[in-house]
Amino acid sequence: MPHSDGMFRNHATGEPMRKPISKALINGYMAVSTSNISDALDRLGIPCEPTQIGALWSSCKKIVGPAMTLTLAPLERSHKEITTVVGTLQAIMDALPGDVLVIDVGGRMDLNTFGGVAGATTQHYGLAGVVCDGVARDIDEYKTLDLPVFGKGFIHQSVRGRVGYVSHNTEAKLGANIVRPGDLIVGDENGVVVVPHEQIEGVLKIARFVKDTEDGVIAAIRAGGDPIEVHQKVKYDDMLKRTS
């Protein structure tokens, strides 16, 4: 049973477990853009800082799914007994099908975060995709796998001997945005956003409102309406004023 904080907990340890996200909610988020979601987060006063993270190739698919977090760091600040490769593979194996692997390496552009073997394992275990707050390699292999990977860019170097494992399934960051295990990750052509798990339903409701309003504005203009009057009619400039 969920506790008062809305999270399911292990009966033996009391540790938080993830609240499941329904297929209907996943499909709902697939139907709105990260721009719509960002507007909804603005309206609710939920922090949503730009991450400069995007799809690593033009035909990369959209991703929507709960976060499985993985934190990496330079070797001197990492785990001394668990290697990056082992830690990454363990995070993938501990994830649930449909999860998004979120890799926090502090935005470093000189340290690889992810490669083809990990990509094949991610695809094999049924994850929805990968988001790196940094760079990745083996882009050609992700294309072949049809595995969506988002990041800040690409690199050819290995993680081995350069990057270390810190933790997984713990609080991480994408840029200035905190990501907790189970928070919803959405990535498309416009970038990547993080939706707090306890706000998933409310954010989607407003994102749909934003999309429907903007679709209506475009339709009215195409039908011959005066663009300024159309915008004023829907109070477009006030749409993102906080509701709380």
Residue frames relative to the residue before (quaternion, step in Angstrom):
aa qw qx qy qz dx dy dz
M 1.0000 0.0000 0.0000 0.0000 0.00 0.00 0.00
P 0.4925 -0.6504 0.4745 0.3306 3.60 -1.07 0.61
H 0.4169 -0.6720 0.5506 0.2672 3.57 -1.16 0.61
S 0.7525 -0.4125 0.2661 0.4391 3.56 -1.31 0.04
D 0.6605 0.4998 -0.3215 0.4589 3.60 1.17 -0.44
G 0.5713 -0.6329 0.3652 0.3737 3.58 1.30 0.11
M 0.6228 0.5390 -0.3432 0.4515 3.58 1.28 -0.06
F 0.4183 -0.6612 0.5582 0.2761 3.56 -1.11 0.71
R 0.1324 -0.8150 0.5619 0.0509 3.60 -0.96 0.86
N 0.5555 -0.5899 0.4782 0.3387 3.52 -1.21 0.65
H 0.4522 -0.7181 0.4540 0.2716 3.59 -0.68 1.08
A 0.6774 0.5103 -0.2937 0.4410 3.59 1.06 -0.72
T 0.8142 0.2817 -0.1138 0.4946 3.58 0.88 -0.94
G 0.3908 -0.7228 0.4804 0.3066 3.58 1.14 -0.53
E 0.4547 0.6947 -0.4466 0.3333 3.58 1.28 0.04
P 0.5591 -0.6194 0.4245 0.3515 3.60 -1.03 0.72
M 0.1104 -0.7345 0.6644 0.0827 3.52 -1.18 0.72
R 0.6012 -0.6201 0.3683 0.3441 3.54 -1.15 0.49
K 0.4124 -0.6602 0.5690 0.2653 3.51 -1.10 0.79
P 0.4319 -0.7274 0.4567 0.2753 3.62 -0.65 1.01
I 0.2868 -0.7251 0.6028 0.1692 3.54 -1.22 0.66
S 0.4255 -0.7422 0.4576 0.2422 3.58 -0.64 1.11
K 0.6191 -0.5386 0.4257 0.3812 3.53 -1.27 0.47
A 0.6139 0.5580 -0.3496 0.4354 3.58 1.05 -0.72
L 0.6655 0.4854 -0.3084 0.4759 3.60 0.98 -0.78
I 0.6137 0.5342 -0.3462 0.4671 3.58 1.01 -0.77
N 0.6720 0.4890 -0.2930 0.4727 3.59 0.89 -0.94
G 0.6193 0.5515 -0.3391 0.4442 3.57 1.05 -0.74
Y 0.6871 0.4644 -0.2767 0.4855 3.56 0.97 -0.83
M 0.5821 0.5620 -0.3810 0.4474 3.59 1.13 -0.47
A 0.6995 0.4934 -0.2587 0.4477 3.59 1.15 -0.64
V 0.7068 0.3526 -0.2663 0.5524 3.60 1.26 0.01
S 0.4808 -0.6834 0.4738 0.2780 3.56 -1.19 0.53
T 0.6272 -0.5073 0.4096 0.4261 3.56 -1.27 0.21
S 0.5735 0.5645 -0.3838 0.4530 3.61 1.16 -0.45
N 0.6438 0.5063 -0.3121 0.4815 3.59 0.97 -0.87
I 0.6697 0.5026 -0.2934 0.4615 3.57 0.95 -0.92
S 0.6291 0.5323 -0.3281 0.4619 3.58 0.99 -0.82
D 0.6406 0.5131 -0.3195 0.4735 3.58 1.00 -0.81
A 0.6458 0.5161 -0.3179 0.4642 3.58 1.00 -0.82
L 0.6432 0.5111 -0.3185 0.4729 3.58 0.98 -0.81
D 0.6096 0.5424 -0.3385 0.4686 3.59 1.05 -0.78
R 0.6839 0.5022 -0.2927 0.4409 3.56 0.83 -1.02
L 0.7176 0.4252 -0.2427 0.4953 3.58 1.08 -0.71
G 0.4746 -0.6979 0.4275 0.3241 3.58 1.26 -0.06
I 0.4384 0.6760 -0.4649 0.3671 3.57 1.20 0.57
P 0.4908 -0.6804 0.4460 0.3119 3.63 -0.69 0.99
C 0.0854 0.7743 -0.6193 0.0981 3.55 -0.97 0.94
E 0.0049 -0.8423 0.5377 -0.0369 3.55 0.41 1.24
P 0.5398 -0.6045 0.4619 0.3603 3.62 -1.02 0.68
T 0.2707 -0.7970 0.5260 0.1220 3.58 -0.98 0.87
Q 0.3135 -0.7445 0.5102 0.2951 3.60 1.23 -0.44
I 0.4888 0.6190 -0.4475 0.4215 3.56 1.18 0.60
G 0.0782 0.8099 -0.5755 0.0822 3.57 -0.86 0.95
A 0.6988 -0.4217 0.3530 0.4573 3.54 -1.33 0.02
L 0.4141 -0.7493 0.4685 0.2181 3.58 -0.94 0.89
W 0.7679 0.0941 -0.1527 0.6149 3.60 1.28 0.21
S 0.6817 -0.5700 0.2880 0.3571 3.55 -1.13 0.69
S 0.7546 0.3780 -0.2200 0.4892 3.62 0.99 -0.71
C 0.3165 0.7655 -0.5003 0.2520 3.59 1.25 0.30
K 0.4494 -0.7204 0.4671 0.2467 3.57 -0.86 1.00
K 0.5783 -0.5513 0.4784 0.3643 3.52 -1.32 0.41
I 0.1397 -0.7777 0.6045 0.1009 3.56 -1.15 0.60
V 0.0235 0.7487 -0.6622 0.0212 3.52 -1.19 0.77
G 0.4105 0.7135 -0.5015 0.2664 3.59 -0.71 0.98
P 0.6214 -0.5428 0.4091 0.3897 3.57 -1.29 0.31
A 0.5014 -0.6801 0.4583 0.2757 3.55 -1.10 0.72
M 0.0636 -0.6743 0.7306 0.0863 3.48 -1.29 0.75
T 0.2242 -0.8311 0.4994 0.0980 3.57 -0.34 1.22
L 0.0500 -0.7588 0.6492 0.0141 3.53 -1.27 0.64
T 0.1213 -0.8001 0.5856 0.0473 3.58 -0.71 1.07
L 0.0706 -0.7781 0.6242 -0.0062 3.54 -0.89 1.09
A 0.0340 -0.7912 0.6105 0.0071 3.58 -1.24 0.37
P 0.6598 -0.4471 0.3844 0.4658 3.59 -1.23 0.14
L 0.6876 -0.5389 0.2974 0.3852 3.58 -1.09 0.75
E 0.6753 0.5243 -0.3132 0.4134 3.59 0.90 -0.87
R 0.7400 0.3579 -0.2208 0.5250 3.61 1.21 -0.33
S 0.5899 0.6069 -0.3423 0.4080 3.58 1.23 0.30
H 0.7110 -0.4290 0.3542 0.4301 3.53 -1.41 0.06
K 0.3839 -0.7635 0.4772 0.2047 3.57 -0.83 0.96
E 0.7471 0.4068 -0.2177 0.4785 3.60 1.15 -0.46
I 0.7246 0.3588 -0.2238 0.5441 3.60 1.15 -0.53
T 0.3373 -0.7590 0.5214 0.1956 3.59 -0.65 1.08
T 0.6705 -0.4844 0.3741 0.4193 3.55 -1.27 0.30
V 0.6581 0.5186 -0.3158 0.4452 3.56 0.89 -0.94
V 0.6870 0.4719 -0.2871 0.4721 3.59 0.83 -0.98
G 0.6668 0.5101 -0.3075 0.4478 3.60 0.90 -0.88
T 0.6507 0.5104 -0.3099 0.4691 3.57 1.02 -0.82
L 0.6721 0.4876 -0.3011 0.4689 3.57 0.89 -0.91
Q 0.6335 0.5216 -0.3400 0.4593 3.60 1.02 -0.71
A 0.6271 0.5287 -0.3355 0.4633 3.59 1.01 -0.78
I 0.6482 0.5109 -0.3153 0.4684 3.58 0.97 -0.85
M 0.6936 0.4773 -0.2837 0.4590 3.59 0.88 -0.91
D 0.6699 0.4873 -0.2984 0.4741 3.60 1.12 -0.60
A 0.5554 0.6081 -0.3914 0.4105 3.59 1.24 -0.30
L 0.4219 -0.6662 0.5501 0.2748 3.53 -1.33 0.30
P 0.6095 -0.5259 0.4172 0.4217 3.61 -1.13 0.47
G 0.7625 0.3255 -0.2619 0.4940 3.56 -0.88 0.97
D 0.5191 0.6307 -0.4219 0.3934 3.59 1.24 -0.16
V 0.3092 -0.6913 0.6130 0.2252 3.53 -1.35 0.30
L 0.3274 -0.7307 0.5645 0.2006 3.58 -0.77 1.02
V 0.1068 -0.7965 0.5950 0.0128 3.58 -0.62 1.19
I 0.1086 -0.8255 0.5538 0.0108 3.58 -0.50 1.22
D 0.1454 -0.7871 0.5987 0.0314 3.54 -0.67 1.21
V 0.1054 0.7700 -0.6231 0.0877 3.56 -0.62 1.17
G 0.6187 -0.6125 0.3185 0.3749 3.53 1.19 0.67
G 0.6277 -0.5772 0.3346 0.4011 3.57 1.17 0.51
R 0.3644 0.7542 -0.4843 0.2525 3.59 1.23 0.18
M 0.2715 -0.7753 0.5554 0.1296 3.56 -0.93 0.97
D 0.6769 0.4898 -0.2830 0.4710 3.59 1.28 -0.17
L 0.6924 0.4214 -0.2649 0.5224 3.59 1.30 0.04
N 0.4021 -0.7089 0.5255 0.2441 3.58 -0.75 1.02
T 0.2315 -0.7858 0.5599 0.1240 3.57 -1.15 0.62
F 0.8228 0.0953 0.0548 0.5577 3.58 1.04 -0.73
G 0.0391 -0.8154 0.5775 -0.0064 3.56 -1.08 0.78
G 0.7907 -0.4081 0.2241 0.3975 3.52 -1.38 0.10
V 0.6416 0.5122 -0.3396 0.4590 3.61 0.97 -0.76
A 0.6501 0.4904 -0.3048 0.4940 3.57 0.97 -0.85
G 0.6271 0.5430 -0.3326 0.4487 3.58 1.06 -0.74
A 0.6584 0.4973 -0.3077 0.4738 3.57 0.94 -0.87
T 0.6442 0.5115 -0.3173 0.4718 3.58 1.04 -0.77
T 0.6247 0.5433 -0.3228 0.4588 3.57 1.02 -0.83
Q 0.6735 0.4806 -0.2879 0.4823 3.56 0.92 -0.92
H 0.6422 0.5402 -0.3191 0.4403 3.60 0.98 -0.85
Y 0.7305 0.4175 -0.2318 0.4882 3.58 1.01 -0.80
G 0.5605 -0.6860 0.3480 0.3069 3.58 1.25 0.27
L 0.3469 0.7277 -0.5239 0.2750 3.59 1.11 0.51
A 0.5578 -0.6424 0.4208 0.3149 3.57 -1.16 0.63
G 0.7606 -0.2751 0.2085 0.5499 3.58 1.11 -0.57
V 0.4192 -0.6887 0.5481 0.2224 3.51 -1.40 -0.11
V 0.0675 -0.7604 0.6442 0.0463 3.56 -1.13 0.76
C 0.1011 -0.8086 0.5796 0.0095 3.58 -0.67 1.15
D 0.2586 -0.7173 0.6202 0.1844 3.57 -0.93 0.88
G 0.6708 0.3705 -0.2848 0.5759 3.50 0.71 1.23
V 0.6379 -0.5296 0.4057 0.3847 3.55 -1.15 -0.63
A 0.1782 -0.7734 0.6019 0.0882 3.56 -1.27 0.48
R 0.2752 -0.7463 0.5742 0.1936 3.57 -1.28 0.22
D 0.7372 0.4209 -0.3131 0.4259 3.57 -1.38 -0.01
I 0.1071 0.8325 -0.5324 0.1094 3.57 1.00 0.85
D 0.6137 0.5668 -0.3478 0.4256 3.58 1.03 -0.78
E 0.6607 0.5093 -0.3099 0.4561 3.58 1.03 -0.75
Y 0.6279 0.5218 -0.3425 0.4649 3.60 1.02 -0.70
K 0.6142 0.5430 -0.3441 0.4577 3.57 1.06 -0.74
T 0.6624 0.5030 -0.3000 0.4671 3.57 0.93 -0.91
L 0.6857 0.4750 -0.2681 0.4819 3.57 1.04 -0.81
D 0.2840 -0.7485 0.5210 0.2960 3.59 1.24 -0.52
L 0.3894 0.7070 -0.4747 0.3510 3.54 1.07 0.90
P 0.3401 -0.7533 0.5189 0.2183 3.63 -0.50 1.09
V 0.0247 0.7777 -0.6269 0.0397 3.57 -0.90 0.98
F 0.1193 -0.7851 0.6073 0.0220 3.55 -0.83 1.09
G 0.1748 0.7859 -0.5788 0.1295 3.56 -1.06 0.72
K 0.6269 -0.5359 0.4095 0.3899 3.54 -1.31 -0.27
G 0.7830 -0.1775 0.1312 0.5816 3.57 1.25 -0.23
F 0.4607 -0.6770 0.5018 0.2784 3.55 -1.27 -0.27
I 0.1230 -0.7696 0.6263 0.0179 3.53 -1.31 0.50
H 0.3917 -0.7335 0.4995 0.2430 3.61 -1.13 0.45
Q 0.5904 0.6232 -0.3653 0.3600 3.62 1.16 -0.41
S 0.5232 -0.6212 0.4955 0.3078 3.54 -1.28 0.52
V 0.5263 -0.5887 0.5016 0.3535 3.56 -1.30 0.36
R 0.5784 0.6424 -0.3654 0.3453 3.58 1.12 -0.70
G 0.8257 0.1793 -0.1682 0.5078 3.53 -0.81 1.08
R 0.7284 0.4002 -0.2286 0.5070 3.59 1.27 -0.05
V 0.7989 0.2083 -0.0639 0.5606 3.57 0.95 -0.93
G 0.1693 -0.8046 0.5641 0.0749 3.57 -1.02 0.82
Y 0.5221 -0.6214 0.4999 0.3025 3.53 -1.33 0.46
V 0.1854 -0.7698 0.6023 0.1013 3.57 -1.06 0.83
S 0.7474 -0.2843 0.2388 0.5510 3.60 0.67 -1.10
H 0.1002 -0.7627 0.6230 0.1418 3.54 -1.32 0.07
N 0.7885 0.2574 -0.2543 0.4973 3.54 -1.31 0.53
T 0.5632 0.5264 -0.4066 0.4903 3.55 1.09 0.87
E 0.6857 -0.4590 0.3385 0.4522 3.59 -1.24 0.17
A 0.0134 -0.7877 0.6147 -0.0385 3.56 -0.95 0.97
K 0.3379 -0.7312 0.5488 0.2236 3.58 -1.30 -0.15
L 0.1392 -0.6985 0.6903 0.1273 3.48 -1.35 0.55
G 0.7784 -0.0977 0.0185 0.6199 3.56 -0.13 1.24
A 0.7889 -0.2438 0.2101 0.5235 3.58 -0.75 -1.06
N 0.5817 0.6141 -0.3571 0.3962 3.59 1.28 -0.10
I 0.3563 -0.7173 0.5607 0.2102 3.56 -0.86 0.99
V 0.0936 -0.7746 0.6245 0.0342 3.56 -1.02 0.89
R 0.1208 -0.7774 0.6150 0.0534 3.55 -0.81 1.05
P 0.6086 -0.5331 0.4130 0.4181 3.59 -1.10 0.50
G 0.7849 0.2967 -0.2357 0.4903 3.57 -0.80 1.02
D 0.4867 0.6058 -0.4604 0.4291 3.60 1.22 -0.11
L 0.4701 -0.6919 0.4708 0.2804 3.57 -1.07 0.69
I 0.1716 -0.7688 0.6123 0.0677 3.54 -0.95 1.00
V 0.0087 -0.7774 0.6288 -0.0155 3.57 -0.91 0.96
G 0.0291 0.8013 -0.5957 0.0461 3.56 -0.86 1.00
D 0.1173 0.7746 -0.6151 0.0887 3.57 -0.96 0.89
E 0.8060 -0.2898 0.1919 0.4791 3.60 -1.24 -0.35
N 0.6886 0.4985 -0.2762 0.4485 3.59 1.16 -0.54
G 0.7119 -0.3984 0.2697 0.5116 3.59 1.22 -0.27
V 0.5261 -0.6107 0.4993 0.3177 3.54 -1.31 -0.46
V 0.0564 -0.7840 0.6176 0.0262 3.57 -1.01 0.87
V 0.2891 -0.7308 0.5983 0.1565 3.52 -1.31 0.55
V 0.1142 -0.7857 0.6064 0.0432 3.58 -0.78 1.06
P 0.4321 -0.7005 0.4952 0.2782 3.63 -0.61 1.05
H 0.5663 -0.6545 0.3714 0.3362 3.58 -0.84 0.97
E 0.6828 0.4913 -0.3027 0.4482 3.60 1.04 -0.69
Q 0.7041 0.4362 -0.2541 0.4994 3.60 1.29 -0.16
I 0.3511 0.7940 -0.4608 0.1841 3.59 1.26 -0.01
E 0.7003 0.4659 -0.2902 0.4564 3.61 0.80 -0.92
G 0.6832 0.4975 -0.2963 0.4449 3.60 0.87 -0.89
V 0.6420 0.5158 -0.3245 0.4653 3.57 1.01 -0.79
L 0.6506 0.5151 -0.3259 0.4530 3.59 0.92 -0.84
K 0.6243 0.5479 -0.3451 0.4371 3.60 0.95 -0.81
I 0.7068 0.4385 -0.2701 0.4851 3.59 0.88 -0.90
A 0.6088 0.5481 -0.3568 0.4491 3.61 1.03 -0.70
R 0.6371 0.5089 -0.3230 0.4804 3.60 1.03 -0.75
F 0.6280 0.5317 -0.3296 0.4628 3.58 1.01 -0.82
V 0.6492 0.5136 -0.3130 0.4656 3.59 0.94 -0.90
K 0.6707 0.4973 -0.3014 0.4604 3.58 0.85 -0.96
D 0.6724 0.4980 -0.3044 0.4552 3.59 0.85 -0.96
T 0.6461 0.5194 -0.3220 0.4574 3.59 0.98 -0.83
E 0.6951 0.4669 -0.2831 0.4677 3.58 0.84 -0.94
D 0.6085 0.5312 -0.3525 0.4725 3.60 1.06 -0.67
G 0.6565 0.5137 -0.3038 0.4613 3.57 1.03 -0.82
V 0.6209 0.5367 -0.3329 0.4644 3.57 1.05 -0.76
I 0.6681 0.4973 -0.2995 0.4654 3.57 0.88 -0.94
A 0.6547 0.5135 -0.3153 0.4564 3.59 0.94 -0.89
A 0.6589 0.5132 -0.3120 0.4528 3.59 0.96 -0.85
I 0.6463 0.5060 -0.3214 0.4721 3.59 0.99 -0.78
R 0.6676 0.4980 -0.3019 0.4639 3.58 0.94 -0.85
A 0.6626 0.4927 -0.2985 0.4785 3.57 1.19 -0.53
G 0.6783 -0.5199 0.2801 0.4372 3.58 1.27 0.13
G 0.4543 0.7032 -0.4470 0.3150 3.58 1.23 0.03
D 0.5388 -0.5932 0.4850 0.3502 3.54 -1.21 0.55
P 0.4857 -0.7112 0.4127 0.2965 3.64 -0.55 1.09
I 0.6700 0.4921 -0.3133 0.4591 3.59 0.92 -0.86
E 0.6614 0.5024 -0.3093 0.4632 3.58 0.91 -0.88
V 0.6263 0.5355 -0.3383 0.4544 3.58 1.01 -0.80
H 0.6694 0.4919 -0.2995 0.4693 3.59 0.91 -0.89
Q 0.6632 0.5036 -0.3103 0.4585 3.57 0.95 -0.84
K 0.6186 0.5712 -0.3433 0.4162 3.58 1.03 -0.76
V 0.7499 0.3611 -0.2125 0.5120 3.59 0.95 -0.81
K 0.3896 -0.7334 0.4668 0.3040 3.60 1.34 0.06
Y 0.0273 0.8711 -0.4887 0.0402 3.51 1.00 0.98
D 0.6725 0.5143 -0.3061 0.4355 3.60 0.93 -0.84
D 0.7122 0.4361 -0.2521 0.4889 3.58 1.21 -0.43
M 0.4011 0.7663 -0.4453 0.2313 3.59 1.26 -0.09
L 0.7679 0.3905 -0.1990 0.4671 3.58 0.98 -0.80
K 0.3618 0.7174 -0.5152 0.2983 3.57 1.21 0.29
R 0.5549 -0.6519 0.4061 0.3197 3.53 -0.89 0.97
T 0.3512 -0.7483 0.5336 0.1791 3.52 -1.06 0.86
S 0.7781 0.2226 -0.1444 0.5693 3.57 1.26 -0.10
